[in-house]
Amino acid sequence: MAEGPYTTRRANPRFSFFANAEVTLRDGTSVLGQLDELSSRGCYIDALEPVPVRTELRLRISDGTSTCELQGKVIYMHSGGGFGIFGMGVLFEEMDAEQRSAIEAWLRGLAAQAKKELGNNAIPQVRG
């Protein structure tokens, strides 16, 4: 069976994560978006403006309590299917200790939440 055009093999777990994203291009252009997914190596952003593949950028992620700014590169882009929204996969470039710590803190919280939600959907054990 042939793989679909969007089939991807991920080396790192990716979690649903909703945060504000501000992408700044080298020419100073700013593109606002919504972060939808986060992993230790990158993220997926929905935006109203397309950013071409291979574009290097500065990314500011803010979830309302924490903010992280880092360098990245667009590695793929999806059209919104006529809805005017473009999705882009961003690969994080080299991070310093503070940036890595911020991303890892978010991922720990997301992993704990996913584990908790999985536990809530499990069949309860009967105690005797």
C-alpha positions as CSV (number, residue, x, y, z in Angstrom):
1,M,0.0,0.0,0.0
2,A,1.4,3.4,-1.0
3,E,1.9,6.0,1.7
4,G,-0.1,9.2,1.5
5,P,1.5,12.5,0.7
6,Y,1.5,13.7,4.3
7,T,2.7,10.5,5.9
8,T,5.6,11.3,8.2
9,R,7.9,9.3,10.5
10,R,8.6,11.2,13.7
11,A,11.6,10.6,15.8
12,N,10.2,12.7,18.7
13,P,6.7,12.6,20.1
14,R,4.6,15.6,19.1
15,F,1.9,17.0,21.4
16,S,-1.1,19.2,20.8
17,F,-0.2,22.6,22.1
18,F,-2.1,25.8,21.6
19,A,0.0,28.9,21.9
20,N,0.5,32.2,20.1
21,A,3.2,32.2,17.5
22,E,5.0,35.2,16.0
23,V,7.2,34.5,13.1
24,T,9.7,37.1,12.1
25,L,11.4,36.8,8.7
26,R,14.9,38.0,7.9
27,D,13.5,41.1,6.1
28,G,11.6,42.1,9.3
29,T,8.2,40.9,8.1
30,S,6.1,39.6,11.0
31,V,3.6,36.8,10.5
32,L,1.2,35.9,13.4
33,G,-0.1,32.4,13.9
34,Q,-1.3,29.8,16.2
35,L,1.0,27.0,17.4
36,D,-0.9,23.7,17.2
37,E,1.7,21.0,17.9
38,L,5.1,21.0,19.7
39,S,7.9,18.5,19.9
40,S,11.5,18.8,21.1
41,R,12.7,19.5,17.6
42,G,10.0,21.6,16.0
43,C,6.4,22.7,15.9
44,Y,3.4,23.1,13.6
45,I,1.9,26.6,13.1
46,D,-1.3,27.7,11.4
47,A,-1.1,31.2,9.9
48,L,-3.1,33.4,7.5
49,E,0.0,34.1,5.3
50,P,2.1,31.4,3.7
51,V,5.8,31.2,4.5
52,P,7.9,29.4,1.9
53,V,9.7,26.1,2.6
54,R,13.4,26.6,3.5
55,T,12.7,30.1,5.0
56,E,14.8,30.8,8.0
57,L,12.9,32.7,10.8
58,R,12.8,33.9,14.3
59,L,10.0,32.3,16.3
60,R,8.4,33.7,19.4
61,I,6.1,31.2,21.2
62,S,3.8,32.4,24.1
63,D,1.2,30.4,26.0
64,G,0.1,33.2,28.2
65,T,2.4,32.4,31.1
66,S,5.7,31.6,29.4
67,T,7.5,32.8,26.3
68,C,10.3,31.3,24.3
69,E,12.2,32.8,21.3
70,L,14.3,30.7,19.0
71,Q,15.5,30.3,15.5
72,G,13.9,27.9,13.1
73,K,13.3,26.9,9.4
74,V,10.1,26.0,7.6
75,I,10.5,22.4,6.4
76,Y,7.0,22.0,4.9
77,M,3.8,23.9,4.2
78,H,0.2,22.9,3.7
79,S,-2.5,25.0,2.0
80,G,-5.6,25.5,4.0
81,G,-7.8,23.9,1.3
82,G,-9.4,27.2,0.3
83,F,-10.0,28.4,3.9
84,G,-7.1,31.0,3.8
85,I,-5.1,29.2,6.5
86,F,-1.6,27.8,5.9
87,G,0.0,25.2,8.1
88,M,3.8,25.1,8.3
89,G,6.2,22.7,10.0
90,V,9.1,24.5,11.6
91,L,12.3,22.7,12.6
92,F,14.0,24.4,15.5
93,E,17.6,25.4,14.9
94,E,20.3,25.1,17.6
95,M,19.0,26.1,21.0
96,D,20.8,27.5,24.0
97,A,20.2,26.0,27.5
98,E,17.4,28.5,28.4
99,Q,15.5,27.9,25.2
100,R,15.9,24.1,25.5
101,S,14.7,24.3,29.2
102,A,11.5,26.3,28.1
103,I,10.6,23.8,25.4
104,E,11.3,20.8,27.7
105,A,9.2,22.3,30.5
106,W,6.2,22.7,28.1
107,L,6.7,19.1,26.8
108,R,6.8,17.7,30.4
109,G,3.5,19.4,31.2
110,L,2.0,18.2,27.9
111,A,3.2,14.6,28.5
112,A,1.8,14.7,32.1
113,Q,-1.5,16.0,30.8
114,A,-1.7,13.3,28.1
115,K,-1.0,10.6,30.6
116,K,-3.7,12.0,32.9
117,E,-6.2,12.1,30.1
118,L,-5.3,8.6,29.1
119,G,-5.8,7.5,32.7
120,N,-9.2,9.1,32.9
121,N,-10.3,7.2,29.8
122,A,-9.1,3.9,31.2
123,I,-11.6,1.3,32.5
124,P,-11.8,1.8,36.3
125,Q,-10.6,-1.1,38.4
126,V,-13.1,-2.6,41.0
127,R,-11.7,-2.6,44.5
128,G,-12.7,-5.4,46.8
